[in-house]
């Protein structure tokens, strides 16, 4: 059905473009007609390249990983925040397969060197800092000797099983590299549309990583993306190391390795997480580098003519690079409707019934095919919003690449711009909005005063002009606003916390509802005795063990009078490295896997595809999902499990502990509506092979009346 849909869509699109050339050119405005037609031809080429990549996606299963590989892990860095870098380094250290980790510091920073020494990992720097990230990696190759090189950007945190899932492919002696998706945990970033409380997740790059790259895998044309990948040293050295001629060294290096006969594998599993650009300013820095680099590769190492590539590889690589020329097509589409309204120039001779049916039928089929091939996950309006944002700099990047200008690597900031977002970043969109608004007003005046106009043609132009006006306004509004003003993402996971103010001897129970290494959101079950701004001692129950520190309450949000809870926004005034590492390990081992499994699911089935057409059917996650439950409630002895499912009093827990059916335990469940205590009986215990955890099926019983009330409130409001 996939291939039939692709063939029908491609055939109708070709019929439409031929029909346009034969019957609809306007001889009175031939130049205008030709320019508009060429934009449509560009769209046809883009469609065919997309359908080629989507012909038969391949998602291979990882082979069993053998012992004996010598693996080096490279973390190149220049000026990234040390706390961000530390989290990535800890993630690398947590990977289970034997390996050596190196920080490649092109910033020559003493604090980074001290951190590497403290964590016991290698530190590599160099005297000359030429060729940016590519030169940094190439220098490190001369200082290390691993057979395989795993590369992670400074903000991309690998999961403990990253090497175990990727290295098995290298039992094939011709395997050059294995690439995995980039997944971004800062869901409030500029390019993401996600709700952590509901299923369904859209991120601008998810189309590429979850649909196009598996499609390229069919043709042995999936390519290296600069991070979250493992490369064979022999393959890399065989092409002279990471390519330095362009600022998108990743795809350029991939072309060279494939041309030498090396294979690649794309493993579509979330095995690492990073940070996406948080605002439009940092987004532009990243995308301009990508656009310029990809287009420059097309000019100096065009895959269509690169010796050694197979025909499918040539087409697949060209598809990836041709997509960066879409700015030329879009500017024609953006200016045509208002030009038609302002001048009565028409790129089409006349609109008639058959042509209208053909045009809108072809458009509708392409939109349906796009949604169907992407499991309903493709969002046309979101795609067009970013096309509207990007079109002008893409045109500039094309000419810069043609003449070899602007070939300077700029690091993408992970914390965003410190200043207010300047309105000049959306100047092209302001101009387009003004042009379309003026065109609509002019058209309305013509109708009001009875000026003779082609009503059908002008109405169609007015419809598209109104759409472009709305699209440009939405794009500007989304670009000029900040979604998340924090410099580090707050991970939403419940952690038990014990606290006491400076004048109290007893520890009191509380619950952290979100956290990072800068602070946490604290829910207490009685008001804090201390004033805001005064430090409070806390014992945070991470799943690898508790640690003590202080928090400083900065503000108090509205209380929940029904449940008797109080929310405080807090910061850590003097968190030491041990506490920072405990929180980072909690993030790496628990919060991130939970986020990845919950926020994104690959939609491949028919029913899932249909749900993608109906976004209002997105399911809401219950608030009890993932709550920590312990069979020991004394401070310092918290043995946590996580609540995975709940039906009445029957529950499923994910636990690090093995147990036996029939056992009974007192339990304490920490939640945002209060502590719920009682007794549970274990019904069954099953090991989870992949994670090493155990699944408990239990029955919750013997809760006191006030705890039953909290439990029922939690379930009913889930």
N, C-alpha and C positions, 0 to 999 in steps of 0.2 A: 504494500500500500504506500509506503514511503516513496519508493522509486516511481510508482505510477503517478503519484501526486507531483513529484518533481518533473517528470516528463510532460505531463499535461500543462503544468504551470509554465515550463520553458517553451512549449509549443505555442501556447496562446500569446505569451509575451512576444515571441518572434513574429507571429501573425500580425499582432498589433503594430509592431514597429515597421513592418513591410507595408501594411495598409496605410499607415501614416505617410510614408514616403510616396506612395503611388497616388493617393487621392485627397490629401488634406493640406498640402502646402499652399500658402497664400502667395500668389504671384505678385501682389501689390506691395508686400513687405517681405521680400525674399530673404534678405539678410536676417531679419528678426526670426523668420520661420526656420532658417538653417541653424541659428544659434540655439533656439529652443529644442529643435530636433536632436542636435548633438548632445544636449543635456539628457534627453530621453535615451539616446544610444548609450551614454555613460551609465545610466540606470540599468539598461539591459545587460551590459557587461558585468556590472556589479552583481546583478541577480544571478547570472550564469556562474560566476565565480563562487557565489554563496551556495548555490545548488550543487556545484561540484564538490565543495568541501563537506556538504551535508548528505552526500549520496549514501554513504554507509559508515557511520561512526563506529569506531572500535574502542572498546574499553577492556584492555587485557587484565587478567588476574595475575598478581605477582607470583613468580616461582619461589620455591623455598630457598631461603638465603643460605649459602654454604659458609663455613668458617674459612678463615685464612686471608680475606681481603685486607689490605692495608689502606685505611681510609683517613684522609686529612679533611678537616672541616675548616673552611675559610669564612671569616666574617669581615669583609672589607668595610672600613668606616673612614669618614673624613671629619665631620663636625657634628655628628648626631649626639643627642643628649646621652650622657653617661648612664642614666637610669634606664633608658630605653635599650641601650647597648648591653647593659648588665642582664636584663631579662632574656635577651637573645642568647647571651653566653651561657646562662643557666640552662636554657632549653637545649643548647648543644651538649652541655655536660650531661644532661639527663638522658640523652639518646643511649639506648641499651647496647647496641652493637659496638664492639671495641673500636676506638678511633682516637685521633689526636685533634684538638681544637686550637685554632690560631686566630687571634685578632690581628687584622692587617690595618694598622693605623696610619693613614696618610696625613693625619693632623698632628702627629708627633706630640701627643698630649700626655703629660706626666700622670694625670689622674687615670687615664685609660691604662697606662703601663702598670700603675699601682693596682688597679682592679684586676688585671690579668694575672699579676703575681699573686694576689690574694686568693683568686679562684683556682690557681694552679694550671693555667692554660698558657699557650704560647703567645708571644707578642712579637710581631714583625713590623718593622718600619723600613724606610729607604731614604737614601740621600737625595735623590732627584724624584720629583713628584710629577713626572710627565705622563700623559695619556690617562689621567684620572683613574677610574675604577679598573679599566682594562690593564693599565700599566701596573697598578697595585697587585692585581692577581698574578700577572706574569712574573713580577719580581718574587712573589711568594713561592711560585713554582720552583724557582732556583734555590730556595731555602728549605724545601721539604722533599719528601720522597714517597708519599703515598701513591698507591696504584690508582685510587679513585679519589676525586675531589668533590666534596659536597660544598655548595656555595649558598650562603644566606646573607641577604642584606641586613643592615644593622638593626632593623625593626622587625624582621621576620623570624618568628619563634618556631623552631621545629618541635614536633611531638616526640615522645620517647621512642615510638616505633618507626620513625621516619626511615632510618637506614634498613631496618628489618623488612620494610615493605618495598624498598627500591633496589637494593643490592642484588637480589636474585636475578634480575634481568641481565646482569653482567656476566652470568655464566655463558652467554653468547659472546664469543671473542670479538665479534664485529659490532657489539653494542657500544656506541660512542657516548651517549648521554641519556639520562632519564629525567624528564621534567614532570613536576606536579603543579597543581593549581596554586594561584595566589588567592588567599581568602583574607578578608580584612575584618578585624574584630571591632574597630571603631565604627559602629553602626550609624552613628550620627554624622558621618563624614559627608562631604559635599556631593559625592557621586553615588550615594546609596539611598535606597528607599526600603527601609526595613522597620518592622515593629517587633521588638523582642517579646511582646506578649502574644503574638500571633504567628502562625506558620506562613510561609511565603517570604521571599527575600529577593529584591532586585538590586543589583549593583552593576554599574556600567560594564565592567569587564567580565561578568559572569557568563555572558553569551560566548565570549572568546574562550574562556577556560573550560566551560562545561559542554560546549557544543562544537565550536569550530576546531579546537585542538584535537578532540577525539575523531573528528572528521578527517583532519590532516594525518592522523595516525594510520588511517587506511592506506595512505600513499607513502608511508615512511617519510613524512614531511612535517611532523610536529617539531617545533623548534624551541631552542633554549630561550628562556625569558629572563635570564640574569640573576635569578634567585630561586630558592626552593628546588634545586636540581643537583644531580650527581653526574660528573663528567669523568670519563676515562682519561688519565694523564697521557697515555700514548696517543689517543685521538687528538687531544689538545696540542700536544707538542708537534704532531704531524702537520698541523696547519700553522705552525709558528706561534702558538699561544692564542690568547684572546685577541680578536681583531682590534686594531687601534686606529684604523683609517676613518671610522665613523663613531658617532656618540651613541649609537645603539649597537654596542659591541656584541650583544647576545644573538640577535637574528643574523648579523653578519657572520659571526663565528659558526653558526648553525649551517649556513649556506656552504661555507668552506668545508666543514666536516662531511656534510652529505655529498658534496662533490668529490670527496676523497673516498667515497664508498662506505662510510660509517653509517650505522643504523641509529635510530632514535626511538624512544618509547615515551608515550604520554600516559601517565598513571592518574586517572581522574579520581583522586582521593584527597580529602583535606588532611594534609599531614604537616602543615605549617600555617601560621597566621601572621599577618603584618598589619601595618597602619596605612590606610589610604590618605591622600591629601585631604586635610580637614576643611579647606575653603577654596574658593575659586582662584585665589592668587597662587597658592601652591599647586593647585590642579593645572593651571596654565604652564607653570614652570616644567612640570613633568610631561604634559602632553606636547608641548612645543619641542622638547628634546626628543620625544618618541617620533613625532611627525618628521622633524628635520632629519633624524638619523635614518629612519626607514626609507624616506625619499632619496636620501644621499646614497644608501645602499643600491637603490634601483638605478641610480645614474652611474655608479662606478663598478657595480658587481651585479648587473641585471640578471636575475635568475632565469629569464627566458633564453638567455644566450650563454649561461655559465656551463662550461664543459664539465661533464661528469654527472650532471643531474639527470634523472629520468624525466620523461614528459610530465607525468603527474606531479612530480616535485616542482618542476618549473611553474606549472599552473598554480599549485597551492601556494608557493612562495610569492608569486606575482599577485595572487589574491590578497595576501596580507599587506603588500606594499601599495597596491592600487587603491585600497580603501582610504588611504590618506589623501587622495586627490578629490574627495567628495566635495570639497569646498567650492570647486568650479561649477559642479552641477547645482549645488544648493543656491549659489548666488543668482543663477539664472532663474531658478524656480521662485526665489524670494522677490525678484524684481519684475517678473512677467505679469502677475495679476495687477499690481498698481499701475504699471505702464499701460496695460490694456484699458484701465479705467480713466487714466489721465489723458491719453492720446487717441484712444479708439483704434490703436494698432492691434492687429490680431495675428498671432503666429500660426493660426489654423484658419483655413479658408472659410469654413462655415461649420456650424454644429448642426447635426441632424440626428434623427432617432437611432439609426444603426450605429453611428459612430459613438454616440453617448453610451449606448448599451455596451459596445465593445470596450470603451475606455473604462467605465466604472466596473464592468465585469472583470476585466484584466486586473484592475487595481484591487478589487475585493478578493480575487483568487490569490494574488500575491500576498496580501495581508493574512489570509487564512493559512496559506502554506507556511508562512513565517511562524505563525503561532503554533501550527501543528508540528512542524519540525523541531520546535524548541519546547515541546511539551506544554504549551500554553504559557511559558515563562517570558517570552518576548513581549516587551511593552512598547508599542509603536510610538505613543506620545512621548514617553521618556527618551526613546532613541532620538526622536525629532527635536526634543528640547536640547539635547547635547549637540546635535548637528547644528542647530541655530546658534549655540554658544561658540562652536568651534570653527565655523566656516571661514571666518576672515583670517585667523592665524594659520589655518591650513593652506590658504592661498599664498600667504606670505612665506610659509615654510617651503612650499614648492619652489619658488624662485630662489630662495636662499640656498636650497639643496642643489639646484641646477648650477648655480655659480660658486658653490663651495663656501658660502658665507655662514657665519654664526656657528661654527663647528666647535663649540665650547661646552663641556659637560658641566651642568649645574645640578647640585644635589637638591633633592626635594625635601623641604622642611617637614619634619614629622609633627611639629607642634603648631603649624600654621603661621599666618602673618600676625605680628603683634599689633599692627596699626589697624584702623578701620579700613574696610574694603573700599578702595577708591571707585567712584562711579565711572571713571574712564575705562575700566576693564570691560564694560558693556556698551561702549560707544557705538559699535556697529549695530547692536540691537536697538539702541535708542533711535538711531537714524532710520532703521527699517520700520520701527513702530511709527515714527513720524510720517514716513512716506506712505505707508498703508492707511494710516488715519486720514491723511490729506486726500488720498485717492477715494476712500469711501465717502468722505464729505463731498467731494467734487461730483461723484456719481449720484449721490442723493440730491444735490442741487440741480443736476441735469434732469433727473426724473421729475423733480418738483416744478421746474419751469418748462417742462414739455419739450426739452431738446431731443431731437431724433437720435436715438441710440439703438444698437442691436440689443434688444432686451435679453434674449437668451444668452448670448455670449457675455454681455456685461454682468448678468446675474451670476453666471458661473465664476467670472473673475472676482466679483464682489464677495462671493462665498469664500474663495481661497484667500482673498485679501483680509477678510475678517479673521479667518483662521490664523494667518500669519501675524496679525496684530495681537491676538490672544497668546500665540506661542511666544512671541518676542517679549511680551509683558511678563508672562510666567517665567521665562528664562531669566529675565533681569531680576525679578523678585527673588527667585531661588538663588541667584548668584550673589546678591548683595546682602543676604542674611547669613548669620552664623547659627549653626545648629547646636554645636557643643563648644562652649568657651573654655573648657578645661584643657590643660596641656597634656593630660594623660586620660585615657578612657577609664571610666568607672565600670568595673565588672559586676554584673548583677548576680550575686550568689549569696545565699544566707549563710552566715557564720555565727556560731554561738560565741557570745562575749560575756565575760564576767567583769564587773567594774566596781570601783569604790572611790568616793571623793576623798579629798585630803583629810577630812575630819571624821571619816567613817572607818570602822574596823571590819565590818562584815562585807563580804563580796555579794553583789546583786547580779541577777541574770539579766541579759539584754540580747539583742539580735542585730548583727550587721546585715543590712539588706543590699549594700553595694560597697565596693572597696577598690582601692589601688594603693600604690606605695606612698601616696600623698595624704590620703585620708579615707574616711569611711562614713557611710550613712548609718546612724545608730538609732535603733528603736528600743526604747526602755519601757518598762511596765510600771514605772512610777517616775515622777519628775526628778531630774537631777538636783541634788542638794547644792551643787556648786553653781555660781553665776556663770553666764556665758563668758568665754575668754579665759577661764581658769582651768588648768589642766586636771584631767581625771585619769587615774590609774586604771588600766584595762589588761585583761588576760584574754588574748584572742586564740580561739581554739581552731587552728588550722589542722587539716587532716594528716599532716606529717608530724604534728606535735604542737603544743601551746607555746606561746611566748608572751612576755609582759612588756608593756611600753606605756606611753601616755598619749591621750588624745586631748585636743583643745576644742570644745564646742564653740562653733562660730555663729550658729543661728538655730532657732527653734521653729520648726514648721507647725502647722495646725495639728492639734491632738485628735486622736480617734476616741471620742468619749464613750462610744458603745463598747469598745474593747479595752479601754483604759490604757492606751499606748501613746507614747510621745516620741516624735521624730526630732533628731538633732543632726545637723550637718557638722562634721568634725574634720580636723586636720591633725597630722602627726607633727608635733613640734620638734622632736629630736629622735626620729626613728633610726636605729643603728642598722648596720649591714646584716646582722643576723635576722632581725625582724623583717627587713626588706626582702631578704632571700626567702624567708618563710612565706611571705605574701606572694612573691613571684612564683615560688613553687606551687602554691595553691592555684595561682592563675594558670600555670603551664599544665599541671597534671589534672586539674579538675574543672576550673571555670572555662577554659578554652575548649576542651573536648565536649563539655556540655553545650556550649554555645554553638559549636560547629554541627553537632548532631541535631540540634533543635532548630536552628535558624535557616538551614538550607537542606533541602532534599531534592534529589534529581527526579524530575517528573518524566517518566518514560511510558507509563501505561495509558491506555485509552481514556479511562475515567479521570486520571490525573490531568491529562491534556484538556479534557472538557472543563475541569475545575479552573484551569488556567484562563479560560475564556470568561469565567465568572468570578472576578476578584472579590465580590462580596461574600463568597462562600468560604473565605479563609477562616480556619478554625482558630479559636482562642485557646492559648495554653492556660491550664488552671494555675492559680496562684500557689497551690500546694506542691507543684511539681519541683522536685529537687530539694525539698526541705530537709535539713539535717536531723536525723533521729539517732539517739544514743541509748545504748543499754547500760551506760554508767553516767550518772548525772553529777558526780563530784567534780569540783574545779580541778583541772589538771589531769583528769582521767576520762576525758570525753572520747568515746569510741564511736565515731560517726559512721552512719549509713546515710544513703540518700533515698528519698521517697520517689519511686518511679511511676507507680500507678495506685489508684485508690478507688474502691467500689464498696460503698457501705463501710464496714469495718475490715474488709479484706484489703490488704496492701501488698505491694511488691517493693522490696528494698534492694539497692545495690550497695554491697558492703565489701570491705577489704578482709573481713573476718569469715572464717569457716565456722559453721555451726551444724547442729544435728536436728532433724525433725523431731518435734515433740518437746523441745526445750522451751522453757518459759523464762522471760526476762522482764524486769522493770525497765520501762523506757521513758525517755524525755525527748520531746520533739520541740525544737526551737523554731518559732515562726514570728511573723510580723504582727500577729494578733495576740501573742503571748505564748508562754510555755505550756505545752500539753503533755501531761504525764499520765501514765497508766501501766498496764502490763500487757505484754504481747506473747503469743504462742506461735512457734515456728511450725509451719505446715510442710515446707519442703525447702531444700537448698540445692542450687545448681551452679556449677562453676561456669564462668565466662572465659572461654579460651583466649580470646584476643586481648582482653584487658587485664586478666589475672584476678578479677573480682569474683564475687559470689552473689547470685540472685537469691534472695530470701523471699518466700511467700509466707506471709504472716497474717494472723488475726489479732486485731487490736481490741483489748478488753479492759475491764476494771479501771475505768477512768472516773475520777470524782466529778460531781455535778458541774462545778465551774469549768472543768477541763472538757467535759462533754459539750458544754455550751460553746466553748472556743472551737472545738473540733467541728461541730455542726455548722458554725458560722463560716469556718474555713472552707468546708466542702460546698456549702450552698452558694457561697460567693466566689467560687473558684472560676 
